Amino acid sequence: MSDVVVKAERAATLHHPDGRTRCFWCGTDPLYMAYHDDEWGVPEHDSRALFEKLLLDGFQAGLSWITILRKRENFRRAFDGFEPGLMARYDAARVEALMQDAGIVRNRAKVEGAVASARAYLELQERGITFADIMWDAVDGQTLANRPQRIADIPAETARSRALSKRLKGFGFKFVGPTIVYAAMQACGLVDDHLAGCHRARG
């Protein structure tokens, strides 16, 4: 980690040459900065997009998000654009093919978990329940703007993420522990954890 990022962690936000102050975690990587500015914390209501972000956060477990971000297009290619209807039909041969794909995270449990989650997603549809409804019900349909002041104010999980995790597991989704779920809630704008002082912080 560079000295500038270490200093930013202590200060919680980092001032960039473009005149914007950002949450420390995006550092100075242009890809990460763009993700911070344009995606992270922006409310997402499309079920397929929410599903994709949840799965990618599952693949991130034990890794850094920038690793997944750099591989995101490879993941989209490998998993048919994260279309649940296609993923649910993956058989053992397709799983083996994915395990040979160097462009993604080759973790068998996570790959098989993604397939199981796609099947759970379709079962919800068959019951007339949208994935977006499940996710947004966790925050009563409105973004929770937490506006943390310090790094220590950002939780790894919350009572709401634990409740959503339990609900998703009950439907058959995999790799949806409370920490993974909270990361997805942040990414999809169910909660807004941009640090106070960040140019993306509102209110």
C-alpha positions in Angstrom: 0.0 0.0 0.0 1.4 3.4 -0.9 2.2 6.1 1.6 -0.5 8.3 0.2 -3.2 5.7 0.7 -2.0 5.0 4.2 -2.2 8.7 5.0 -5.7 8.8 3.5 -6.8 5.9 5.7 -5.8 7.9 8.7 -7.7 11.0 7.3 -10.6 8.9 6.1 -10.8 10.8 2.8 -8.2 11.6 0.1 -7.9 14.8 -1.9 -7.1 14.1 -5.6 -5.5 16.2 -8.3 -8.9 16.7 -10.0 -10.0 18.7 -7.0 -12.3 16.1 -5.6 -12.1 14.5 -2.2 -12.9 10.8 -2.1 -13.2 8.0 0.5 -9.8 6.6 1.2 -10.4 3.1 -0.1 -10.4 3.9 -3.8 -6.8 5.2 -3.5 -5.4 6.6 -6.8 -6.3 3.8 -9.2 -8.4 5.4 -12.0 -10.6 2.3 -12.3 -11.3 2.3 -8.6 -11.9 6.1 -8.5 -14.4 5.8 -11.4 -16.2 3.0 -9.5 -16.3 5.1 -6.4 -17.7 8.1 -8.3 -20.1 6.5 -10.6 -21.4 3.2 -9.0 -20.7 2.7 -5.3 -23.6 3.8 -3.2 -25.8 4.6 -6.2 -29.3 3.1 -5.7 -29.7 0.1 -8.0 -33.2 -1.3 -8.5 -32.7 -3.7 -11.4 -32.9 -7.3 -10.2 -30.3 -8.7 -12.5 -27.8 -6.0 -11.7 -28.4 -6.5 -8.0 -27.9 -10.2 -8.5 -24.6 -9.6 -10.3 -23.3 -7.3 -7.6 -24.2 -9.8 -4.8 -22.4 -12.6 -6.6 -19.3 -10.5 -7.3 -19.2 -9.6 -3.6 -19.4 -13.3 -2.9 -16.4 -13.9 -5.2 -14.5 -11.1 -3.4 -14.6 -12.9 0.0 -11.0 -13.1 1.1 -9.8 -10.9 -1.7 -9.6 -7.1 -2.4 -12.5 -5.5 -4.4 -10.1 -4.0 -6.9 -9.1 -7.6 -7.9 -12.7 -8.4 -8.7 -13.3 -5.0 -10.4 -10.4 -5.7 -12.8 -11.9 -9.1 -13.6 -15.5 -7.9 -13.8 -15.7 -8.1 -17.6 -14.2 -11.6 -17.5 -16.8 -12.6 -15.0 -19.6 -11.2 -17.2 -18.3 -13.1 -20.2 -17.8 -16.3 -18.3 -21.2 -16.2 -16.5 -23.4 -15.2 -19.5 -23.9 -11.6 -18.3 -25.0 -13.0 -14.9 -28.4 -13.9 -16.5 -30.0 -16.3 -13.9 -32.0 -18.1 -16.5 -28.8 -19.2 -18.3 -26.7 -19.8 -15.2 -29.3 -22.0 -13.6 -28.8 -24.5 -16.4 -25.0 -24.9 -15.9 -24.1 -28.5 -15.5 -21.0 -30.2 -14.1 -19.2 -29.8 -17.4 -19.8 -26.0 -17.5 -18.6 -25.7 -13.9 -15.4 -27.5 -14.9 -15.0 -25.2 -17.8 -15.3 -22.2 -15.5 -12.7 -23.8 -13.2 -10.3 -23.6 -16.1 -11.0 -19.9 -16.8 -8.0 -17.9 -15.6 -9.9 -14.7 -16.1 -12.1 -15.3 -13.1 -11.6 -16.4 -9.5 -11.4 -20.1 -9.8 -12.9 -21.2 -6.5 -15.2 -24.2 -6.9 -17.4 -23.5 -3.9 -18.0 -20.0 -5.1 -18.7 -21.1 -8.7 -21.1 -23.7 -7.6 -22.6 -21.3 -5.1 -23.3 -18.8 -8.0 -25.1 -21.5 -9.9 -27.2 -22.4 -6.8 -28.0 -18.7 -6.3 -29.2 -18.4 -9.9 -31.6 -21.3 -9.3 -32.8 -19.7 -6.1 -33.4 -16.4 -8.0 -35.6 -18.3 -10.6 -37.5 -20.0 -7.8 -38.3 -16.5 -6.4 -39.5 -15.4 -9.8 -41.8 -18.5 -10.1 -43.3 -17.4 -6.8 -43.9 -13.9 -8.1 -41.2 -12.3 -5.9 -38.5 -10.1 -7.5 -35.0 -10.1 -6.3 -35.0 -6.3 -6.1 -38.0 -6.5 -3.7 -36.1 -8.9 -1.4 -33.0 -6.7 -1.4 -34.8 -3.3 -0.9 -37.2 -4.8 1.7 -34.1 -5.0 3.9 -34.0 -1.1 4.2 -37.8 -0.5 3.9 -37.4 0.6 0.3 -35.2 3.6 1.0 -31.5 4.2 1.0 -30.0 4.5 4.5 -27.6 7.4 4.5 -25.2 6.7 7.4 -22.6 9.4 6.7 -19.7 7.9 8.7 -17.2 10.4 10.1 -14.3 8.0 10.5 -13.2 4.6 9.1 -14.1 3.0 12.4 -17.7 4.2 11.9 -18.2 1.9 8.9 -19.4 -1.5 10.1 -18.6 -4.8 8.5 -22.2 -6.0 9.1 -25.4 -4.7 10.6 -28.6 -6.1 12.1 -30.2 -5.4 8.7 -27.5 -7.3 6.7 -27.8 -10.2 9.2 -31.5 -10.3 8.6 -31.2 -10.1 4.8 -28.4 -12.8 4.9 -30.7 -15.1 6.8 -33.6 -14.5 4.4 -31.4 -15.1 1.3 -30.0 -18.3 2.8 -33.6 -19.4 3.5 -34.3 -19.0 -0.2 -31.3 -21.1 -1.2 -28.7 -18.4 -2.0 -25.1 -19.2 -1.3 -22.1 -17.0 -0.2 -24.5 -14.5 1.4 -23.1 -14.1 4.8 -23.8 -10.8 6.7 -20.5 -9.2 5.7 -20.9 -10.1 2.0 -24.5 -8.9 2.1 -23.5 -5.6 3.7 -20.8 -5.0 1.1 -23.5 -5.6 -1.6 -25.9 -3.2 0.3 -23.2 -0.5 0.1 -22.4 -1.2 -3.5 -26.0 -1.1 -4.6 -27.0 2.0 -2.7 -29.2 0.3 -0.1 -26.9 2.1 2.3 -24.8 5.1 1.6 -21.5 4.9 3.5 -19.6 7.6 1.7 -17.5 9.3 4.3 -18.2 12.8 5.5 -16.1 15.1 3.4 -16.2 12.9 0.3 -17.6 14.7 -2.8 -20.2 11.9 -3.2 -21.5 12.4 0.3 -25.0 13.9 0.4 -26.7 15.3 3.4 
